[in-house]
Amino acid sequence: MAHPILVLCLLAFSCILATAFESSPLQDFCVADTSTNAVHVNGLPCLDSKLTNANNFYFSGLHIAGNTSSSVGSKVSPVAIAQIPGLNTLGISLARIDYAPRGVVPPHTHPRASEILTVLKGKLYVGFVTSIPESRLISKVLQKGDVFVFPIGLPHFQQNVGNGNAASLSALTSQNPGVIIIANAVFGSHPPIAEDVLSKSFQLDKSVVSRLQTQF
Ligand SMILES: *[C@@H]1O[C@H](CO)[C@@H](O)[C@H](O)[C@H]1NC(C)=O
């Protein structure tokens, strides 16, 4: 039998770890009140709970395939705090992703969420890259019904490698996961990162950097 104090400490420690990112709410819910200009601290201010109704916890339309006719051949349909105000403070969200044949979700990271993805339709090549010094690519080809996890913060990608259209559903561990698409962040920031920085960083000729900058 473990000492009860030790058990308590272990429990308390695991609580600290578990709440390091998105803390457990101290009320049943805190439906986001998007009409106020109040200061936001880790979420949005709460609507008076007496004024809430089922629609604050509801979204419709995730059965509809997104329009994939973009340059990357994919469409992300998020269901996060912006779509469901009742997700405020709860630390979860969903996203449907549709892919044209060969379509990609380009390498990106979610600064505030781990992601668990399942393939609804088609075949996807997915992967993520670990931190330096390994910078190891961990990747797999997924079939319908397969599930894959992208750990928080790590750059990851998906590509439709099947013959027809593909679709996936992701759950994320944040009401507001955030997304940083690597190429857009590096070559498409506003204002742009100085050409010399990018030229040295990527070991590219400045003309190539300029061309990449115009594309993002
Ligand atoms: C999809 O988007 C493209 C470009 O934005 C548009 O031309 C096309 O009509 C859209 N298709 C559908 C089915 O909405």
The ligand as an ORCA input file, in Angstrom:
! r2SCAN-3c Opt
* xyz 0 1
  C     -15.849     26.305    -55.083
  O     -15.030     27.454    -55.045
  C     -14.663     27.927    -56.337
  C     -13.612     29.033    -56.172
  O     -13.786     29.762    -55.000
  C     -15.913     28.393    -57.065
  O     -15.559     28.874    -58.350
  C     -16.859     27.207    -57.181
  O     -18.070     27.639    -57.761
  C     -17.144     26.592    -55.820
  N     -17.892     25.356    -55.997
  C     -19.011     25.105    -55.320
  C     -19.650     23.789    -55.598
  O     -19.488     25.891    -54.520
*
